């Protein structure tokens, strides 16, 4: 048993010694121990880069020694560039399944592929075949069996078309990042061949060996690469560059900017020479030993800097436009190498390159080379975070080299843990130094640990079917789920470090490194290192936190503290294990005299009891006082008041305290004028309510001096689980603009993910509405009175390939209770379809239909105007959930925003053609569009209109969509509507006209409002 007590925990851990290295064995299918082996590989590659055609022409000689006990009759090669070939590749199909459009909407000329022109051994051409459905994996049949201990040499010639950045390998203009680019032999180990292919999620596995690589390319290119540079002429050129950047670093800010501006002009002229083909070629060579991959990047604009740590030269290849933003990058890199050396073990290579990248993922690691596509921004540590993270991979991905497809957590999780530890120890966990962000989000929310902890809480608590962190990388169904591979092991290791203490934990990590250097460890290897160092068995811990998806949740139970016969106080405290993970716990007690002391227990029962005696009465107990546990609801850990977390401007929730979000706001409408007030949201965990997962309460109030009135709203929502699915209970009430609206309901969400498709939502609600002051509205479209209804809604959502589809149907029936005076049934159907046509173009369709039978209030009618019944301008903010914000069902024609035409039946449709104005190298659809829209609607039995039902209304216009802002500018409509008291008349009007702007805001889940300018 271990105990979470910083001051005395070493008393519970036996002294340890470093045991001698033992032979590594694995267990084969028959249950017998199999000796560890690793194949020997030696690559000799000569490659030339054509910067105009974006191609590589290469020749490769691979010498391969079979150290396995098996005779091999064939070998597998990775031809990874074929992942970018077309829509049929495994990579493309996986992207499609996840709704990513990188391959599908990339022009054919911007895609990539590999052609293996020749593969032979000696003079014999080898027969070959691709893996079924996957051209990134090729089987080559040997002319004769390769016996244990024998070697063979393969000669290959190949061509690679370098894609515009889609994934890892790519180019942008004259910038090239050449990764996973050569025919690479697959690993053969105790489990067989690892011809895993190239996937959206997951990385790589390779045999350690030697690389000799000669690259031919334009002579003014700077090359960052795995290994060390051996070309003497290029070394001299590099030395001149290093002298130049040293001089740059001693310039004043003004002089530096002038020098960089001058350099930019030189680079533009040089780029013109590239285009004209006036740049001579050069060939430079690199040698790398004890690595399992070789990568390189080149750009003629790079400025190269150098720093050192111990015996390692660290080179930074920086683009001129980011030179000032990268001014501290050399120190970040040096700190990363020094830190990882102390925590894990020595960096064994003579060089390390840090490259200013265009990588679409923000950062990527390769042997001796890391790519970073971020820069320092005021107040934020983005660059330091990425540099540390990618350099951290040099230990786990690089020098230990676990199978990234099978055990991604061993690299990603351990690297993420080291990143969290680094920021904690260097900056006390702070991710940014921005006063504004700390004020906006709260100090706690800007710490590195809490940001990741909140992310993991969202991922895990909203995904009851989440796969364990130990799964195969490509088996995860989304990037969100895959991030569990990073975060959950990271926090598990953080708990283990807290338990063991820094020195014992670090000794265990160094044992893991020492025993598995260059040996491809597994999860069992890591556990064995901790077992050996501490002389305790930690399998249970990793089984709970890595190899399962169990959750951790402990609750404070009953606390009794009563005077005993001996005149002291006998205290009993119950710790409730509310979820499946068992853990050792630390509990802090507080007495009536404010003294504090701690006790330990191992919480393996549902109800666990601590009993003890003390001189003073105990008044409160707090589980996990140091907040070391990865719990999804730590607010219920205390018997007392947890304190209050205040948030403003943006709603942010505290992990450990009750949260109140308060902000001032303004409202305005034409009848009552300006209203002054604000809104507040309380986030809390209320365990007495249905065993909830989360709870939120919101309220807002405004005072309007013109009418001397106060408007207010209140919302409550409680999220729980039922049959492993999420459901919500909600209660809403408001007095707003002459109307009382209230509802209570229940929503059941059927599906594995809260925010992902497919989804099926069922909503049942009871509503009471009373319009008591019609002066806020068009009198032709409202009726004072009470309306009591019950409704049921079904919503289905589906992401199919790259398209999004949603269907919604609701039935509402009025009730003759609580003085409700109406008798009607209302049925509405809504459909939404968003279909990308290309990387830049998409089409969106909204279709609405509805009908009402019976006697109903005018404001419940089916409107063609998106604002429903009000004709007055209204600027302000509602607090509430989307169900509470429902306006009268409408066809949503933006051109008829002033008209308020309604009827008993409606059919409408709208088409938006969207043009994406932003186009990142990765090719994702970005949230900035211009659009052209066309709408049409048919109303039957128009209210307050004596004409017949022959009218079909149309309008058209343009608009902009930017993140949470949607602006419509109608330019044409086919009818003019004339209001005459309670009556309206409709006249043909086919002129171009500008009479309104409709702006919709949806800034957060809780903050929604609309601006209508008429």
N, C-alpha and C positions, 0 to 999 in steps of 0.2 A: 504494500500500500504506500502511496505517496501522499504528501500533505502540502498544501499551498500556503506555506508560512515562510516569508522571506527570511526572518531572523533565525529560525531553528530548523528549516527543512533538511539541512545537511545531516542532522542527527538521525534522520530516518532513511538515509541512503548509505549503504555500506561503502567503505573506501574502495576505490577502483584502481586497477593498474591496466596499462596497455598490454594486451596479450600479443604473443607473436603471431605473424601472418600464417594462416593455415590455407591449405589447398581449397580452392573453390570447387564445389560440386553442385550439380543440378540433378533433378530427378526426372527420368524419362518416363515414357508412357507405361512401361512395364513395372515402374516403381523402383527401379534400380538406379543407383547413383551413377551419373555420367560425368566424366572429367570435363572441365572447362576447356574450350579451345577457341581460337580466333584465326580466321584465314589471313594470309599475308597478301597485301596488294601493293603494287608499285606502278604509278602512272607516269608516262612521258607524253606530254601533249604539246603540240604546236598548233596555234590557232591564229587566224588573221581576222581583223574586224573591218568590215566595209561600212563606214558611217553613213553613206548615202543610201545603200540598200537595206541597212539595218540587218546585216547577216554576219554569221560566223562561218568560216571554213576551217575545219580542223582535221588533224591526223593524230591518232592516239595509239600508243602501244601500252598494253596492260599486262604486267607479269603477275600471275596468280598462283599461290602455293596452297595446296589443299592440306590443312592441318586437321581435318575432321577424320573420324574413324570410317567414313563412308567413301565408296568409289562413286564419283560424280559422272553422269553420262550427259548432263546438260547444265547450263548456267543461265541465270536470269540477269538481264540488264535493265536499268531504269533509263528511259528516254523521256525525261520529264517535260521538255518543251512541247511535247504533243498534247499536254493538258490544255494548251491554248489554241488548239487547231480548229475546232469547230464545235457545234452544239451537241455533238454526239459523245464528246469525251466525258469521262467520269466526273471530272472537275466541273464541266459545264452543266451536267445533269444535276449534280449536287447543288450548284448555285441556283438552278431553276427551282429545285425543291424548297430552297430557303428564300425564294423571292428576290434573288440578286441578279442583276442584269449585265454583269461585266462582259461575259462572252457573247451573249445573245445580241446585244446591241453595239458590239464593237465591229467596225468595218473589217472586211476580210483582209484588207491591206494592213491593218493594224494588229492582226492576230499573229500567233507564232506557231512554230512547229519544228521538228527535227527530222531530217532525212538521213538515215544511216546508209551511206552509199556502198560501203564495203565492211565486211567483218570476216576475218579469216585467221587461221592459225597455221603458221608456215605458209605453204602454197595452197592450202585447202580452204575454199570458201565454205562457210558454215551455213547449214540449213537453219532457218529461223521461223518463228511464228509469234504473233502477238497474243497476249492474254485475251481471252474472250471478252470483247466489249471494251478493251482498254489498251490503247496504243502507247501508253506510257510504260508498259511492261513488255519486254521481248525475251523469249526463250531462244537460246542458241544451243544447238545440238553438237556435242563434241564428236570428233571423228573416232575417238576411242575413249574408254573410261579413264578418268583421272583418279588414280589410286591415292590412298593416304600418303602424304609426304611428297607426292609428285608436284611438278609445276608445269604451267602452260603459259604461253604468250599469245595475246590477241592483238591483231592489228585492225584498226578501224579508221575509216574516213567518213566525215559527217558534215552536214550543213545544218545550221540553225537559223531560222528566221526569228529575230528578236521582236517580241510584241511591244506595242505601246503599253505602258504599265497597266496590267490587269491584276497580277498577283505579285510574285517575287521577281522573276526575270522580266526585265523591261527597259525601255528607253523613253526619254522625253527630249525631243530635238537631238542635241549632241551630247546628252548625258546618258550614260549606259550603266546599268547594274546587272552584271553577268553572274547569275546564280543558278544552281541546278541546271547546268548548261551542257555537260559532256556525257557521253555514254558511261554510266556508272554501274559497276557490278553490284548486284544485290547481296545482302548478307545471308550467308548460310551458317546456321548455328545449331545448337542441340534440338531446336524445335523445327528445323527445316529451312526452306527458302522464304525470305521476306520480300516477296514481290507485291508490296502493298499498294503501289500506285500513288498518284498525286491527287490529293483531296483538298476540299475547301478548308477543312479543319484537320490539324495534325501536321507534324513535320517529319523528320527523316532519321534514318538509321544507316550507318555505314561502317565498314571495316577500317581500322586504323592502318595507315600506310604512309608511303612517300609519294610526293608529287614533284615533278619537274615540268614546269610550264613556261613556254616561250610564246609571247604575245606580240603580234605585228599589228601596228596601228599608226595613225598620224603622229608625227614626231612631237607635236606640241601638247599631246594628251598627257595628263597626269593619271597614274594608275595606283590605286590602293588594292592590295591583294593579300590573300592568305600567304604565310611564309615570309621569306626574306628576299629582298632584291639582290641579284648577283651581277647585274650589268654595271660595269665600272663607269661608263659614260653617263648612264642615267643616275648613278649615285652622285656624280659631280654636279649634274643639273639639279638634283634634289638638294644638295648642300647650298647651292646658290639661292634656291627658293627659301630654305630655312633662314638664311641670313636676311633675306628680304622681309619675311614676316616678323623677324625679331625687330627690325627697324620700324615696321608698321606699329608694333605694339608699344613703342616708345614715343609715338607721335601724340600730340594733343588731339582731342576729339575733333576739332575743326580741321586740323591738318590731315587726320586720318580720313575723314569724309571726303576731303578734296582729292586725296590719293586714290580712294576707291572710285570716285567719279571718273577720274582720269583712266583708271584701269578698265572701267566699264566701256569707255570709248575704244580702247585698244581691243577689248574682247569683241566688240561689234565688228570691227574691221577684220579681226581674225576669223570670225564666223563667216564673213563674206568670202574669205579665202577658202574656207572649208567648202562652201557651196560651189565655188569655182573649181574645186579639185586641185588647188595649188599647194597643198601641204604634203611634203615628202613623208615617207613612212620610216618607221624604226621598228626594231625587234628588241624587246627586253625580256629578261628571264627571271623566274622565281623558283625557289626550292622550299618545300615544306616537308617536315618530318613529323611523324606521330600525330597526324590529323586524319579525319575521316571524310573531309570534303575540301574543295578548293573553290573560292569565289573571288571575284574582282569587280571593281567599279572604275570608271574613267570619265573624265570631263576636262576639257582644256582650260576651264575657268577656275579650277580648284586652286585655293591658296593653302599651302601645306605648313603646318606647325608641328613642333615636336616637344614632348616632355618625356621624362623617364621615371620609372620606379624600379628599384633594385637593378636587375640585369635586363629589364625589358624597355625597349624603345616604343613609346606611344606616339603614333602619328595621327594628326587630325587633318582631314581633307575638307576644307570649308568653302562654300560658295561665296563669292564676294558680297552678294546682297545680304548675306546672313553673318558677315564677319564680325560686326559689332555685337550682334545678338549671341554669338558663340564665343565671346571674349573670355568667358570663364570655363569653357568646355574642357580645356587641358587640365584644369584643376579638378573638375568633376571626374574625368577619366582616371587621373592619378589617385584620387580618393577612392574610387571604386575598386581599382586593382589592390590598393593597400588594404582596404576593408575586407574584401573577399579573401585575400591572402591570410589575414589574421583569423578570420572565422572558419575557413574551410581548408586552405592549403596553398602552396606556392603556385603561381602562374609559371608554367614550365617553358614557355616559348619566348624567343628573343624579341618578338615584335607584336604589336597590336595596332590595328587601324580603326579609327572612328571616322565615319564618312557622313557628311551632310547629304542627305538622301532625298529622293522623291518617292520612296517606298510608300505604297498606298495604305499600309498598315500602321504607319507611324514609326516603326522600328523593327529591325530583324537582325538575327545573329547568325554568324557563320564562323568557322574556325579562324581565329586571329583577326576577324573583321566584323564590325558591327555597323549597321545602317541606322541613322537617326533622322527622321523627317520632321523634327520640331525645332523650335528655337525658344530662347528665354523670352518671357513676356513679363512686364512689370508686375511684381507681386507674386508671380507663379513660378514654380520650379519644374516646369514641363521638361526642359532640356536635361536637367540633372536627373530627373526621374527616368527618362528614356535611356540616357547614357548608362546610368547605374544598372538598370534592368537588363539591357542588352549585354553589357560587360559581365554581369552576373551569370549570364548563360554560358560564358566561356568555361566556367567550372563544371556545370552540370550537363549541358549539351555538349560542350567542347571536350573537356579533359576526362570526364567520366563516361559520357556517350551512351546513356541509356537509350533503349528503343523508344523513340518519340511517338510512334504510332500506338504501341501497346501500353506504355507507361508514361504518358505525357505529363502526369502530375509530378513525376520525379524531377523533371526539369522546370516546368512552369510553376508548380506549387512551391518548390524550394527557392526558386529565383524570386518569386513574389514575396515569400517570407523574408528573404534577405533585404529586399527593397523596403518593406515595412520596418524592419529592424534598423536599417540605415537611417531612415527619416526620424524614427523615434529617438535614436541615440544622438544624432547630429543636430536635429532641430526640435527635439521634444515632440515629434510627430507632426509638426506643422507642414502643410503642403504649400501654403502661400503666405506671403507677408503683407498682403494687401489689406489696408485698413478698411477699405470699402467692402471687400468681400467678407471680411470678418464681421463687419457691421450688418451686411446684407443677410448673410447666412448664419451668423452666430459663430463664435470662436470654436466651439466644439466641432461644428460641421466642416471646418476647414482643415482639420487634422487628417493626416494621411491615413492613419489607422481607421478612423471613424468613417471616412469616405468609403473605403473599401468594405468596411463592416456593414454599412447601410446597404451597399450594393449587394453584398452576399445575402443579407437578410431578405431583400426583395426577391432575389433569384430563388432562394430556397423556400421561403414561406409562400410564395405565389405559385410554386410548382411542386405539388405533392407527388408527382410521378418523376421527379428529377432523378437522373441517373447518378450513381456514385461517382466520385471524382477519379476513380481508378479505371474508368472505362476506356475502351479504344478510342483514340481521338476522333476518327471519322464516324463513330457511332452516334455522336451527339447531334441533336436535331436542330440546333440553332447556336449562334455565337453566344447568346445569353446563357444557354445551358452550359456551353463549353467553358465559360468564364468560371464556373464552379471548380474546374480543374486547377485554376490559379488560386482562387480565394480560399476555398475550404481547407486544403492542405496547409496553406500559409497560416491561417489562424489556428489550425490544429498544432502546428509546430510552435507557434507563439505560446500556446497553453503549455506545451511540453517544456519549453524553455523556462517559463515561469515556475513550473514545478521543480525542474532539476537545478535551476540556477544557471547563470551565464557560463561559468567555468566548466561544469559537467556537460552542459548542452554543447558547448563549443568543442570540447574534447570528443564527444560522440560524433559530431560532424566531421572532425578531422580524422577520426578513425574510419568513417565511411569513405572519405576521400583517399586516404592512404591505402586502404585495402582494395579499392576499386578503380584506381587510376588507370585509364586507357583499357578498361575491362568490361564495359557495357553492363553496369549493375541493374538489378531489378528492385522492386519494392522490398522484397525479402532481404536484400543486401543492406538497405537502410535500416530496417528493423533490427537486423543482426548486429549492426554497429552500435545501436543504442543498447541492446541487450548486453553486448560484450562490455561496453564501457561502464554501464551502471550496475551490471550483474543483476538485473531485473528483467522480467519478460514484458515487453511492450506490445505484443501482438494484439492484446485486447484493445489497446488505445487506437491503433491504426485500423483495426477492424471496425471500430465504432465510427471513426471520423473520416476515413479514406475509402474503405472498401464497402461502405454502406451509405445509405442516404438517411440514416436515423437523425432525429432532431433532438436538440438539447433545450430543456425548459424546466427550471426549478422554481417553485413558488414558496413564498413564506406562508407557513400555516399558523396554527394557534401558538400563542406564547403565554405561558403561565409563570408567574414569579411570586411565591408566597412564603411568608415567614414560617420557618420550621421550629421544632421543639428546641433545637440547639441555638436559637436566636439568630441564625443566619437565614438566608433566603434560598429556597429550593426552586430552581428554574427548569422548566421543560419547554422545549421549542421543537415544533414539527416542520420538517422540510419535505415538501411534496414534490415528487418526481412526476411532472406532468407530461413528459414525453419519454421516448424509449432509451435514450443514451444514459448510461450510468457513469458517474464521475466522482472523484474525490472533491470535496467542497471545503471551503473556509467560510465561517460565519463570524461576523463581528457583532458583539453585544454592547449595548450602552446602558449604563445604570442611571438611577435618578440623580446621582451626583455628577453626571456627565463623564464618568470614567469609561474607557473603552478596553475591551479585551476580546480575544478570538479563540474559537474552538474549531476542531476539524471533525469530519465524518466522511465515510464513503457511502454515497447515496445510491445504493443499488436496489432499494425497496421503493414501493410507491409512496409510502409514508415512512420517513426516517426521523428518528427522535434523538435529540441531544439533551442530556440531563446533567446538571452540575449544581454546586452550591456556591454562593458568593455572599460577601458581607453586606452588599447593598442590593436593593431591588432592581431587577432588570426591567427596563421600560421599552426597549426596542431591539430588533434583530435585523441584520442585513446580510443576505447571502452574497458571496463573491464581492467583498468590498473593494477589491482592487480592479474590478471589471475585467478580469482576465478570461472569463468563460465566453465562448461563442454561443450566446443564447439569443433566441429570436424575440424574447420578451423579457428583458431584465428589469422592467419597471415593477414587476410583481415580486421582486426579491426582498422587499423590505416590509416590515410590519408598520413602520411609521411613515411620515410624510417625506416624499422623495425630493421635495423642492420644486421650483418652477423654472422652466426654460422659456424665455421671451424671444420671440422672433418677429421681425418686421420686414416690410416690403415684399419678401418672398417667404412662403410658408415652409419652414424646415422643422423637422421633428427631432427631438432629442431621444437618444436611446434610453436614458436613465432617469429622466425627469418628465413630469407632466408638462406639456408644451402649450403655450398660448401664443397664437399669431395675431397681432393687432396692427392695423394700418389705417390711417385716415383716408377718406375718399370724398368725392363730390358727386352729386347727382343733379340732373336738371331735366325738367319737362316744361312745356309751354304753359300749362295750367297753374302749377304751383311754384314755378321758378326754380331757383337754386336750393338744393338741400345740402346740409353740412353734417357729416358724420363719419362713420367708419365701419370697419368689419373686424371680426375676430373669429379665429378658429382654434378650438382646443383639441389637441391630439392626446389621447389617453388610452390606457388599458383598463377596462372595467370588468374584472373577472366575474362579478356577480351577474353579468349580462350574457347569458347563453354560452359561456365559455369562449369568449370572443378571441379572434386573432388581432383585430385592431378596431379602433373606434375613433370617430371624429364628431365634434360638435361645432357648429358654426352659427354666428349671429351677426347681424348688421342693423344699424339704426341711423336714421337721417331726420334732421329737423328742417322744415321748410318755413322760413319766416313769412313769406307772402301769404300763405294760407293758415299759418300757425298750426301746422299739423306735424305729426311724427309718424314716419313709416318705419317698419322693422320687419326682420325675417329671422327665422330660426330653423336650423337643419340638424339632424342627427342621423348618423349611419353607423351600424355595428356589423363588422365582417366576422363571420364564423365559418366553420366547416361542417358539412353534412355529407356523410357517405364519401369522404375524401374529396369533396368538391366544395367550392366556395359559395357562400350565400350571404346576403345582406338583409338586415332589417333596417328600415328607415322611417323616420318621422319628420315631417316638415310643416312649418306654420309661418304665415306671413300676413301682415296688413300692409298692403302696398298699392298706392295709387287708387284709392277708393274701393279696394277689393280685399277680402279675406280669402286666402287659399290655404288649405291644409290637406295633408294626405299621410297615410300610414301604409306601409307595404312590405313586401318580401320579394327578393330576387334570388333566383337559383341559377348558378352559372355551371353549365355542364361542359367539361372539357379539361384537358390536362393543364392548360396554361391560362392565366388570367388575361394576359395581354396578347395572346397569339391565337391564330386560327388553326383548325376549325373550332368554332365556338357555338354554343347553343344556350341562350339566356331565356329564362322564363320569369316574368314579372307579374305579380299580383298586387293591386293597390286599391285602397278605399280613399275617396276624395270628397271633401266638403268645400265648396266654393260659394262665396256670397259677395255679389257686387252691390255695394250700398251707396256708391256715389258715381254716377255716370258722367260727371262733368269732365273727367280726364279723357274721355273717349268720344268718338263719333257717335252721336245719339242714334244714328241709323243702324249701327252695328252692335249695340249692346242693349241688354235689358237688366234692370235691377231685379234682384231676387236670389234665392238660394238654389244651388244645384248640387245634388248628392249623387255620386256615381261609384260603381265598382268596375274595375277594368282588369283585363289580362292581356299581356303582351308577350309575343314570342319573337326573338331576334336570332338570326343565324348569320354567322360570318365565315367566310372562306377565303384563304389565300390560295389560289390555284395557279401554279407556275409563277408568273410574274404579275398576275392580275389580282385585284381585290374585289370581292363581291359581298354584299350584305343585303339581307332581306328582313323586313320587319312588318309584323301584322299585329294590330291591336283591336280588341272589342271592348267597348265601354257601354254599360247599361245604367241608366238613371234609376234611383231608388226613391220610393215615396216614404221617406223617413226624415226626421230632423227638419220638418217643414219644407222639404224639397218639393217644388211645385211642377217639375217637368217629368215627362214620360217619353223617353226616346232610347234608341239603340244606335250607336255610332261605330262603324267599322272603317278602319284606315289601313292601307297597305303602302309600304315604302320600299323602294329598291335602289341600291347604289352599286355601280360597277365602275371600276377604274382599270383601264387596260393600256399599258405602255405599248406604243407602236414602234419606238426606236429609242436610242439613248436620250434624245432630246424631246421627243413628242409623245404625248399620251392623250387618251380620250376618256372623258368621264361622263357618265350618264346618271341622272337622277329621275326616277319615275315614281309618281304618287297617284294613288287612287283612293276614293273614299265615298261613303254614302251614309245618310242619316235617315232613320225612320221614326216618326213620332213628333211630339211637341218638344222643342228644344230652345234654349236661350240663344239669342242672336250671336253672342260672342263664341258659341260653340260650333258655329257653322263652318263650312269648308271654304276657305279664302284662297284667292289666287295671289294675294299680296303676301310677301314674306313676313311682314310685320303683324299680320293678323288684324286685330280690330282697332288698334290705336292709330290716330292720324297726327298725333302731336310728336314733335321731336323729343327724343329721350336719350340723354347721355348719362351713363352712370355704371353702376356695378351691382350685380346680384351676387349673393353668396349662396351656393347650394349645389346640389347634384343635378345632373342633366334632367332627371325626371321632374324635378321641382321647377325647372326652367322652361318646360314645354309651353309654347304658345299654342293658340288654336291651330289645328292642322291646316297646312297651307300648301298650295301649289308652288309657292316660292318664286313667282315671276318678278324679277327685280324692276322691270320697267313699269310695273303697276303698284309700286310701293305706296302711292298716295290714294289708291282707288278703293280698297277695302270691299271689293266685290265678293260676295259669298253666296253659296247655294247649298242644296241638299246632297248633290252628287258632284264629284270632281274627278277629272283625269288629267294629269299633267306630265310633261316630260321635259328634260333639259339636257343639252349636250354641251360640254366644254371641250374645246381643243386646246391643250396646254403645251406651251413651249418652254422647256427648261433653259433658263439663261445662264446657269452655272454648270460647268462640266469639268469635274475633277479628273485627274489621271485615272482614278479607279473606275470612273464611269457610272457612279451611282446617281440616281435621280436626286437632285438637291432641292431644298425647299424654297426655291425662288422661281416663279413661273409668270409669264404673261399668258392670257387666255382669251379666246373668242368664244362667246356663248350664244346659244339660240334656244329659246324656250317656247313652249306652247301649252295651252290649257283649255279645257272644255268644262264649263259649268252648266249644270241642269237645275231648273227651278230657282233662278236667281232671286235673292231676297230683295225686296223694295224696288223691283223692276217690272214694269208692266209689259215689256216686250217679250217675244218668245225666246226659246232656248237655242237659237241658231248661231250664237256667237262662239267662235273659236279664237282665243286671244293668243297673240304672238308678240314676242319682243326679241331683241338681239343687242349685243354690246360687247365690250371688251372688259378685261379685268386683270388684277394682279393678285397672286398668292405669295405671301412671304411669311414663312414659319407659321405663327398663329393668327395672321391677319389676312383676311380674304376681302378684297375690294371689287365690287361690281360697278361698272359705269354703263348703264343702258343708253343706247344711241338711237334706237328705233322701236316703235310699237305700232300695231295696226289699228288700234281703237283709241278714241278719246272718250273719257268718262266724265259726264257732267253731273254734279251733285246739286239737287234742288230740294233743300230741306231733307225730308225723310226719303225722298225718291231720287233715283239716278236714271240717266239716259245714256245710251251708248251710240257713238257715231264713228264711222270709218275715218281713219287718220293715218295715212301711210308716209308721213314725212319723217325725215331725220329730226331727232329732237334730243335735247339734253335737259332732263328735268329732275334727276335725282342721282345720288351716290349711295350705295349700300355698302357699309363696312361692317364686317363681322369679326369679333375678336374671340379667341379661345386661348388664353395665355397659360392657364394651368387647369388642372382638374377641378379646382375649387373656385377659380376666378374667371367668370365669363360675363361678357357684356356686349352690347351692340350699339352702334352709332348709326343713326339714320338721318341723312341730310336731305331735306326736301325743298 
